[in-house]
Amino acid sequence: MIARVLLLVIALVLPITANSHALDPGYLSLSEQESDNWQIFFRKPDVQNAPMALSAGLPNNCVSNPPKDTFDGKAWISSWTVNCPGGITGQTVTIEGLQYTQTDTLLRVLPLMGLPLTKRLTAQEHQFAIPETFSSLQVFWNYLTLGFDHILEGLDHLLFVFALLVLVQTPRRLFGAVTAFTLAHSITLGLASFGLLNIPGPPVEAVIALSITFLALEILKQDPGKPTLTQRAPWVVAFSFGLLHGLGFAGALSEIGLPDGDIPLALLAFNVGVELGQLSFVTVVLAAYYIVSKILPQLSGAYRDPYSVATKSMGYAIGFVSLYWLMQRVVGFPIFAT
């Protein structure tokens, strides 16, 4: 009975959180056009058909007159030019209102001379004093945290990993599957980041949702006498779909941008951050399962029984959410949006 109640809660909660990613971050770009003149691009997340209450607090020496925001179908954007006598090095950029939100904003500074800078601003740190350049350690740390946050906010990637955990219950085989998934998305992330692989984002996102649907079906059709493809060769399935998930990571990284002088370092750091986030998620899930199995051993038994209500409910819940994402992403294809 307890297992049924818990799985009913999961089935109800998952559709409510059915957006594949948490609230999209804001984005503020300062691109130097000529001496003291900067092109500003500001993207604000959409909140109930209105821009989030954020404003770009540019350096005090910048003469700014931002235009009204326009909606591009996903977020609210504005672009304008400012004059900043004396430059912006050492000056402070602030995202006003960010301290009252639960999202973040990526700040991108592109000077004519010197390396581009990328900084993640949060509710706890919504101001940033622009340095002359970032050290290699700062670049590594910034992109590591960006990768870590991206995987933990990407519910579709996490749901895929969770479904793998449900299907592959032998530690050795589970380790092999996670390793294969890691290797695969590292390959496509690197190829896409260096411009050697270019696939449009919408189809990739749709197939990522389809990969979760595939695992949901594998959960539902489990039979101890007839192992599913994922149970027979978990590393093959994980590697194959990991290639697609890597393209999804590359799409997010392309929006952030890579520093021209530190592309390999930033790419490595982002990938390490993704892996740390993924391993953190797996550790939390396994630790929670261990604790619950000690307190409620009957729930542990239900989880390992492919015919139990708990297992079937989990499969249906995962399948329902993934199909919702799939339909949402297919409808969002440009061919349907026009």
C-alpha positions in Angstrom: 0.0 0.0 0.0 2.8 2.4 0.9 4.5 1.7 -2.4 1.3 2.5 -4.3 0.9 5.8 -2.5 4.5 6.8 -3.2 4.3 5.9 -6.9 0.9 7.8 -7.2 2.7 10.9 -5.8 5.5 10.4 -8.4 2.9 10.0 -11.2 1.1 13.2 -10.2 4.2 15.3 -9.5 6.2 14.5 -12.7 3.6 16.0 -15.1 3.5 19.2 -13.1 7.2 19.6 -13.5 7.0 18.5 -17.1 9.2 21.3 -18.6 12.4 19.7 -19.6 14.5 22.5 -18.2 14.0 24.8 -15.3 13.1 28.5 -16.0 15.4 29.6 -18.8 18.2 31.9 -17.6 18.5 35.5 -18.7 21.3 36.6 -20.9 23.1 39.9 -21.1 25.8 40.6 -23.8 28.1 43.6 -24.0 29.8 43.6 -27.3 32.3 46.4 -28.1 31.8 48.0 -31.5 34.4 50.7 -31.4 36.2 52.6 -28.8 33.8 53.3 -25.9 30.7 52.2 -27.9 29.1 48.9 -26.9 26.2 46.9 -28.4 23.9 45.6 -25.6 21.7 42.5 -26.0 19.4 41.6 -23.1 17.2 38.5 -23.0 14.7 38.1 -20.1 12.8 34.9 -19.3 9.1 34.9 -20.0 6.8 34.7 -17.0 3.1 34.3 -17.7 3.4 36.1 -21.1 5.4 39.0 -19.6 9.1 39.7 -19.2 10.6 38.8 -15.8 11.2 41.9 -13.7 14.9 42.3 -14.5 16.8 45.3 -15.7 20.4 45.7 -16.9 22.4 48.0 -14.5 25.2 49.0 -16.8 28.4 50.8 -15.6 27.8 54.4 -14.3 29.8 55.9 -17.1 27.6 54.4 -19.8 24.9 56.5 -21.4 22.0 54.1 -21.8 18.5 54.3 -23.2 17.2 50.8 -23.5 14.2 50.1 -25.9 11.0 48.3 -25.0 11.3 44.5 -24.8 9.9 42.4 -27.7 8.8 38.8 -27.5 10.7 36.3 -29.8 8.5 33.3 -29.1 10.6 32.1 -26.1 11.8 35.1 -24.2 11.8 38.9 -24.2 14.7 40.6 -25.9 16.0 44.1 -26.4 19.1 45.5 -28.2 20.6 48.9 -28.1 23.9 50.8 -28.3 25.6 52.7 -25.4 28.5 55.0 -25.1 30.9 54.3 -22.1 33.6 57.0 -21.9 36.8 55.5 -20.5 35.7 51.9 -21.1 34.1 49.4 -18.8 37.1 47.6 -17.3 36.8 47.8 -13.5 33.2 49.0 -13.7 30.3 47.1 -12.2 27.4 45.4 -14.1 24.3 44.6 -12.1 21.1 42.6 -13.0 18.5 44.6 -11.0 15.8 42.3 -9.7 17.8 39.1 -10.0 18.1 38.9 -6.2 14.4 38.4 -5.9 14.3 35.4 -8.4 15.2 31.8 -8.5 16.9 31.9 -11.9 20.2 33.3 -13.1 21.6 35.4 -15.9 24.6 34.8 -18.1 26.8 37.8 -18.6 28.9 37.9 -21.7 31.5 40.6 -22.3 33.1 40.8 -25.8 35.8 43.4 -26.0 37.6 44.3 -29.3 40.9 43.6 -27.6 41.4 40.8 -25.2 39.5 37.6 -24.4 35.7 37.3 -24.1 34.4 36.9 -20.5 31.5 34.8 -19.4 30.1 35.1 -15.9 27.0 33.5 -14.3 25.1 35.9 -12.1 22.7 34.6 -9.5 20.3 35.8 -6.8 23.2 35.6 -4.4 25.6 37.4 -6.7 23.8 39.7 -9.0 26.7 42.2 -9.5 30.0 41.8 -11.3 33.1 44.0 -11.5 34.5 43.5 -15.0 38.2 42.6 -14.9 40.7 43.0 -17.6 40.7 39.3 -18.3 39.9 36.0 -16.5 42.7 33.7 -15.3 42.6 30.1 -16.5 41.4 29.1 -13.1 38.5 31.5 -13.3 37.6 30.2 -16.7 37.7 26.6 -15.5 35.6 27.3 -12.4 33.0 29.4 -14.3 32.4 26.8 -17.0 32.5 23.9 -14.5 29.6 25.5 -12.5 27.7 26.2 -15.7 28.0 22.5 -16.7 27.0 21.4 -13.2 24.0 23.7 -13.1 22.9 22.8 -16.6 22.6 19.0 -15.9 20.8 19.5 -12.7 18.3 21.9 -14.4 17.9 19.6 -17.4 15.1 17.4 -16.2 15.0 15.4 -19.5 18.7 14.4 -19.1 18.1 13.4 -15.4 15.0 11.5 -16.2 16.9 9.4 -18.8 19.6 8.6 -16.2 16.9 7.8 -13.7 15.2 5.3 -16.1 18.6 3.7 -16.6 18.8 3.2 -12.8 15.4 1.5 -12.8 16.3 -0.9 -15.6 19.9 -1.7 -14.8 20.1 -2.9 -11.2 23.5 -4.7 -11.2 26.3 -2.3 -10.0 28.9 -3.4 -12.5 26.5 -3.1 -15.5 25.1 0.2 -14.2 28.7 1.6 -14.0 29.3 0.5 -17.5 26.1 2.2 -18.7 26.8 5.5 -17.0 30.4 5.4 -18.3 29.1 4.8 -21.9 26.6 7.6 -21.6 29.4 9.9 -20.4 31.8 8.9 -23.2 29.1 9.4 -25.9 27.9 12.8 -24.9 31.5 14.0 -24.4 32.2 13.0 -28.0 29.3 14.9 -29.6 29.6 17.8 -27.2 33.3 18.2 -28.3 32.5 17.8 -32.1 29.6 20.2 -32.0 31.6 22.8 -30.0 34.4 22.8 -32.5 32.0 23.1 -35.4 32.6 19.6 -36.8 29.0 18.5 -36.2 26.0 20.8 -36.7 22.4 19.4 -36.2 19.4 21.7 -35.7 18.4 21.9 -32.0 14.6 21.2 -32.2 14.9 17.7 -33.8 17.7 16.8 -31.3 15.5 17.9 -28.3 12.6 15.9 -29.7 14.7 12.7 -30.1 16.0 13.2 -26.6 12.4 13.0 -25.3 11.9 10.0 -27.5 14.9 8.3 -25.9 13.2 8.6 -22.5 10.0 7.1 -24.0 12.0 4.2 -25.2 13.3 3.5 -21.7 9.8 3.8 -20.2 8.6 1.1 -22.6 11.6 -1.0 -21.6 10.5 -0.7 -18.0 6.9 -1.6 -18.8 7.8 -4.7 -20.9 10.3 -6.2 -18.4 10.2 -10.0 -18.2 12.7 -12.0 -16.0 12.8 -14.7 -18.7 13.3 -12.3 -21.6 15.6 -9.4 -20.7 15.0 -6.2 -22.7 17.6 -4.7 -25.0 18.6 -2.2 -22.3 19.0 -5.0 -19.8 21.0 -7.2 -22.2 23.3 -4.4 -23.5 22.9 -1.4 -21.3 26.1 0.3 -22.4 25.0 0.1 -26.1 21.7 1.9 -25.4 23.3 4.4 -23.1 26.1 5.1 -25.6 23.7 5.5 -28.6 21.3 7.9 -26.8 24.3 9.6 -25.1 25.4 10.9 -28.5 22.1 12.7 -28.8 22.2 14.1 -25.3 25.6 15.4 -26.0 24.1 17.5 -28.9 21.6 18.8 -26.4 24.4 19.9 -24.1 26.2 21.5 -27.1 23.1 23.5 -27.8 23.1 25.0 -24.3 26.9 25.6 -24.5 26.5 27.4 -27.8 24.2 30.0 -26.2 26.7 30.6 -23.5 29.7 30.8 -25.8 33.3 29.7 -25.4 36.2 32.0 -24.7 38.3 32.2 -27.9 41.7 31.8 -26.1 40.5 29.0 -23.7 38.1 26.9 -25.8 39.7 23.5 -24.8 39.8 24.4 -21.1 36.3 25.8 -21.0 34.9 22.8 -22.9 36.7 20.4 -20.5 35.4 22.3 -17.5 31.8 22.3 -18.8 32.0 18.6 -19.4 33.4 17.9 -16.0 30.7 20.0 -14.5 28.0 18.0 -16.4 29.6 14.8 -15.1 29.8 16.0 -11.5 26.1 17.0 -11.7 25.2 13.6 -13.2 27.2 11.7 -10.6 25.7 13.8 -7.8 22.2 12.9 -9.0 23.0 9.2 -9.3 24.5 9.2 -5.8 21.4 10.9 -4.3 19.0 8.5 -6.0 21.0 5.4 -4.8 21.4 6.8 -1.3 17.7 7.5 -1.1 16.9 4.0 -2.3 19.2 2.5 0.3 17.7 4.4 3.1 14.1 3.7 2.0 15.0 0.0 1.6 16.1 -0.2 5.2 13.0 1.6 6.5 10.5 0.0 4.1 11.9 -3.2 2.8 8.6 -4.0 1.1 9.1 -1.0 -1.2 12.5 -2.2 -2.1 11.0 -5.6 -3.1 8.3 -3.9 -5.2 11.0 -1.9 -7.0 12.8 -5.0 -8.0 9.7 -6.8 -9.1 9.0 -6.0 -12.8 5.3 -6.9 -12.4 4.7 -4.8 -9.3 2.3 -1.8 -9.3 5.3 0.3 -8.2 7.4 -0.6 -11.3 4.5 -0.3 -13.7 3.4 3.1 -12.2 7.0 4.3 -12.5 7.1 3.2 -16.2 3.8 4.9 -17.0 4.8 8.1 -15.2 8.1 8.4 -17.1 6.4 7.6 -20.3 3.7 10.1 -19.8 6.2 12.9 -19.1 8.5 12.0 -22.0 5.5 11.9 -24.5 4.4 15.3 -23.3 7.9 16.7 -24.0 7.9 14.9 -27.4 4.6 16.5 -28.5 5.6 19.9 -27.1 8.9 19.9 -29.0 7.5 18.5 -32.3 4.8 21.2 -32.2 7.6 23.8 -31.6 9.3 22.8 -34.9 9.7 25.9 -37.2 7.5 24.2 -39.8 4.6 24.3 -37.4 5.4 27.6 -35.8 5.0 29.5 -39.1 
